[in-house]
Amino acid sequence: MSWNVFIIGHDALSKRMLPNLRHAEDYAFHELLSLDEVVHAEEYPFSRLVDDALAQLERFPGPVDAIVGYWDFPTSGLLPVLRRARGLPGPTLAAFLKCEHKYWSRLEQAQVVPECVPPFQALDPFDDRAVESVEIDYPFWIKPVKAHSSHLGFRIENADQLREVLPTIRQGIGRFGRPFDEMTALAELPEEVTAVTGHHCIAEAIISAGRQCTLEGYVQNGEVHLVGLVDSLRDTTHSSVLLRYEYPSSLPDEVQARMLAITRRFLARIGYDDAPFNIEFYHEEESDRLWLLEINARVSRSHAAIFQLVDGAPHFQVMVDVALGIAPRMPHREGPYPVAAKQMLRVFEDGWVRRVPSQAEIRRVERTFPGTLVYLNVHEGMRLSDLKHQDSFSWELVDLFIGAQTREALTERIEECRRMLSFEIEPLSSR
């Protein structure tokens, strides 16, 4: 007999990864809501998505043993609502929001780990006096209280620049803001949070100096467990642009231990339980100070394949087993490589995609470097600015998951793959 596990937005990567779980024969996976509904849609009608998912589960003839997901909002927000409706284990909606509502999360963080929290404030982009309401010092980052992939995130150097980006934020913030407000209406919010809706932003002091690291873990029966730490390498020109995730982290063990201790303090405060999480930090090497960037109430999809390459299974293992209420059967350091990366091959100018690597070229890369996975994000004839879920400065052409015996060999392999995967992008200016 196998467990019935429903995956919100089941995609090609997870279909490729899930057979690699330990004891894969124990699970029967089913899609719950399509990728087009929860990721690629122009709008996310949250209440309707909840109703459609519950109706689908009701029609299922067998037991519903777990509901899981690895995408950001709205998938992450659907999980606590659907689990509560079906009586399945998982964090409360309030605990979820104390992670994912960027302003509420900062308020909670400031209560328990204030040394890790930069100056911050809520900001209403629709307020005629939004610029005058700024209380923190320039420069700062501004971003919606709920979005992802640096969507509508901007570094603001002065008041004039803030005035310049506010119309863009007002135009686009509702895509996530509307469904987020539908979800928060299901929770009891403290007074200081109620007024800060999904159509608000958070402005916070810049903490992007130093090295960035993501701690992947889970909480089960009130106990926080570490799965692994992943380094994030950013572009030198645009510090908000991610270029590579590298696992395992090369940060000193003492720094990693401090990150875990901070994580435990915060999660204990908010009562987060029976689910995975990932929490992002910056380590300022000169001052030896740790800054908490954000916490996500899910595993990171971007890290699954690199855990597979190093540990011997994707950390989807943790996502599934915790949702089932069993101790995760996640291996450690049993993969073929000591180090692995997800490399995002990006361009920084908009244009028309005239050529992408052929399937034969992709297969050649994957054969040349065993275990490598190549995922195209673009297709011939499209305009780069039509790509969804991109940051404000670049476009992600392809994701490359690859392992090696050393970090130096890893960098060499990535560069070789870059040469083997040929793109042609026609600049807009050429027309």
N, C-alpha and C positions, 0 to 999 in steps of 0.2 A: 504494500500500500504506500502511495506517495502523498506528500502534502501538496495541496493546491495553493499556489502562490500567485497572486495577481499583481502584475507590474503595470504601473501607470506610464504610458508612453513608451512601451517596449520598442527599442530601436535596433538597428543593425549591429551596433557595438555590443549591446548586451546579449543579443542572440548568438554572437560569436564568443562572448566571454562565459556565459552561464554554463555551457557544457564542461568548462574547466573547473567548476566548483568541486570540492571534495564531496564524495557521496552524492554526485549529481543525480544518481538514480532515485534518490529520496524525494525529489521535487518534480512537480508538474507545473510548468509556468504558463500563465494565461495573460493576454493583454487586457488591460482595463483602461478604456479610453485610448484613442489613437494618438500617435505622434502629431498628426495634423491638428488635433483638438487642443493639446496641452503644450505644444512647443511652437509649431509653425503657424498657428492661427493669428489673424490680425487682432482679434478680440478674444478675451477669456471670460465668458459669462459664468462666474464662479458658481452661483446657485444652480444654474442649469447643469453644469458639469457634475456637481454633487448628485443631483437628481438622476442624471443619466447613468452615473457610475453605480449608484445604489440599485437602480432598476436592472442593470446588467448583472450585478451580483445576486439579486433576487431570482433572476431567471436561471442562474447556474444550478444544475441538478445536484451537485455534490457539496460538501462542506467548503467553506471559505476559511482557509487556515491562516493566511497572511496577506496583507496589502503592503506593497513596497514601491519605492520610486527613488530615482537618483537625479532627476531634473530639478532645477530651481523653481521658483513660483511660476505658475500656480500649482504644479505638481506637489511641491513641498507642503503647501498649505492644504491641499486636499487630503493628505495623509492623516493628520490628526482628526479631521472632521469625519472621514469615512471610517476610520478605526473606531472612533467613539460610537458611531451609528451601528457598527457591527459587533461591538463588545470585544474588540481585539486590543491587545496591549500596545502601549505607545505613550509618548508624552502628552500631557494635557495641551489644549489649545493655548492657554495662557503661557505655559513653559515654552511652547513653540514660538509664540510672538515675542517673548523676552529674548529670543535669539535673533529672529528675522525682521522684526520692526526696528529699523536701525536706530531710531531715537529712543524708544523704550529700552532697547538693549544697552545703549550707552548710559541711560539712567541707572539701570541695574548694575552695570559694570562699575560705575562710579561709586556705588555703595560698598563694594567688596574688594575691588582691585583698582582703587583710584590712581595708583602710581602708573598704571598701564593705559590710562584713558586721556586722550588729548582734549583741550578745550573744544566745546561743541555747542551748537544751538540749533533749534528748529527754525525753519525759514519758509514762509508762505510765498511761493513764486507768483501768486495771483494778487498779492498785496501791492497796492500802488506805492507803498512806502517800504517795499522789501529791501531796497538798497540802504535806506536810512535805518532799518531795523538791525543791521549787522552789528554785533557786539564783540565778536572775536577779531583778532588781528588778521590783516592780509599778510601773505597769501594764505588761502585755504582751499580745501576741496568742497565742492557742493555736489550732492547726488540725491535722488529721490529716497524717501524712507523705505521704499521697496522697489527694487529693480535688480538686474544682474548683468554680468559681463560688462561692467562699467557703463551701462546704458545711461545716457544723460548725465554722466559724471564729468565734471570740468574742474581744472585747476584755475582758481580765480586770483589774479594778481592785484586787482584794484577795483574800485567802484565802477569805473567805466566798463570794464570787462564783464562784471556782473550784470550790468544793464544790457549788455550785448547778448548774453546767453539766456537770459530769462525768457524771451519769446520762444526760443527753441524748447526750453523745459516745459513751458506752459502748453505748447502744442503736443508734446509727446508723452507727458507724464500720466495721462489717463489710461494708457494701454495697460499698465500694471496697477495704477492707482484705483481704478474702478473695481476690479475684482478683489483687490486687497481690502477695500472698504466693505465689500460684501462679506468677506471673511471676518474682519474685525467686529462686524455687527453681531457675530455669534458669540463673542467673548465679553467678559466684564473687564473694562479697562479702568485704570486709575484716572483721576480727574486730569492730571497733568499730561496724560497720553491721549485722552479722548479728543482733545482739540487738535491733535497732530494727525491728520488723516493721510491716506495714500496719495493725496495730491499735494503733500508738503515735501520739503527737502530737509536734509540735515547738512549743515555746514560744520566742518571740523578742521582743526589745525593739521597741517601736513606732517605726517609721520613716516614718510616713505624713504627716509635715510636708513642706510644699513641693509641688512639681509632679511629677506622675507622667507617665512617657513609656515607650512600648514601642518597642524597636528591632526591626524585622523584617529578617531577612537569611537568608543561606544559606552553607553551606560546600561547596566543590567542589574536589576534588584538593588538600585541605589549606588552601585559601585562603578567607578570610572575605569575603563580599560584602554590602554594605548594599543593601536594597531601599527602605526608608523608615522614618521615625520618626513615631509616632502619639501624640498627647496623650490622656491619660485625665482626664476631669473627674469629680470625686466629689461626693456629697451633702455639704452643709455640716454636717448633724447627725450622719449615720452615715458616717464617713470610709471605711468598707469598701465602701460602696454606689456602684457606677459608674453615672453618668448619661449620659455621652457619650464617644465616641471621636472625635477630630478630627484630620484629616490635610490637609496636612503639619503637623508640629510647629512651634510658634512659639517653642520654646526657642532661645537663642543658638547660633550655629554652633559656637562654642568648646565649649559644654557637650555638644552632640551629638557632636563629635569625641572628647571624653573618654569618652563612653559607648561609642563604637565601639572605642576602644583597650582599654578594660576588657574588652569582649566578646571581642576577639581574644585577649587574655591567657588568659582562662578557657577558651575553647573549645580553644585550643592545648594547654593542660594536660591536658584530659580526652580528647583525641584524637577529638573529634566531627567527622565528615566526611560528605560526600555527602548532605546533607539540609538542609531549611530549619529555622529556629528563630525564636522571638521571646523577647526578654529585657526584663524590666520594671525600670525605675529610678525612684527619687525624687531630685529635685534640691532640696536645701535652699538656698533662695536667700540667706538671711542669712549662712550659713557657707560657701556655695558648695560644699557637700559633696554627693557622689553616693552613694546607697545602692542596692545591688542587691536588688530585691525577690524575683524568681524568674525561672527560665528554663524555657521550654517547647520540647520537641523537635518542633515542628510550626509551620505557619503558623497565624495566628489567623483562624478562620472569620469573626469579627466584622469584620475589616478588609477582606475581599475586595471588597465592593461599593464601599467608599470609595476603594480603589486604582483600581477601574474608573472612577469618576467623575473622578478627578484625573489618573491616568496613562494611561488608555485601555485597560486590561485588568485583571482581578482578579489578585492576586498568586498565585492558584492556578496561574498560568503558571509561576512559579518552582517550586512544589511538584511539578508534573508533569514539567517539563523536567529538573530535577535528578535525579528518580527514574529518568528515562530515560538519564541519563548524558550529556546534551547541555547546552551553555551556554544558560541561560535567555534566551528571546526576549521579555523583559519590556520594554514601552515605558516612557517616563518623560515625565511632564507633557504627554501627548498626549490627555488626556480633556477633556470639555466645561467643567470647572470648576476654578478655582484652589484651592478648599478644599471639603472634604466632611466629613460626620459620620455616625456611627451614633448616633442618639439613642434611649435606652431610656426609654420612658414607663412610670413605675412608680407604685405606690401603697404606702403604708406601714402599712396596716391590713388585716387579713384580712377577707374578706367573700364574698358570693355574687355571681357575675357574672350580671346581669339583662339587659344589652344590650351587644353589641359592634358596631363599625362594620360596615355592610353592604358587600357587594362593590361596589355602586355608589358608596358614599362613598370606598372605597379607590381605585377607579379614578379618581375625580374628583381625589383628591390626586395620584395618579401622573401624571395628564394636566396638572394645573395647574403642577406643577414637574417638567419633563422629566428623566428619569433616576432619579427617586425610586422607591424600593421600600418597600413596607409589608408587614410580616410579623406577623400576630397570634399571640400565644402562649396566648390563652385562648379559651374558647367559652362561649356562654350556658348557664347552669345549673350550671357548675362552681364549686367552692369554691377560692379562691385558694391556700389552703395545700396543695391537691392538686398544684400545679405542682411539677415536678421541677427540680433543678439551680438552685435559687434561693439567694440569700444568706440570712443569718439575720434580716434586718430589713425586707425589701421583696419585692414581687412585680412581675414584669415583664409588663406587659399587651401591649405591642407594640414592635417594633423598626422604626425609621424610618431608612432610608439616603437621604441627601439632600445635594445640592451647591449652591454659590452662588458669586458672584463675589467676595464679601468675607466676613470673619468676622461682621461686623455683619449683613449680609444673611442669612447662614446662620442666625443666632439668630432673626431675624425670621421666616424661613421655617418654622423648627421650631415656633415659637409659633402660626403660622397653621395648620400641620398639626394641632397639638394641638387647636385649636378645631374643625377640620373632622372629627376622628375622635372620635365620641361614644361614651363608655362609661357604663354605669350599674352601680355596685357597691353592693349592699345590705350594710350593716354587720352583723356577727354580733349586735351588741348590740340590733338592732331586732327580733329574734325573741323 
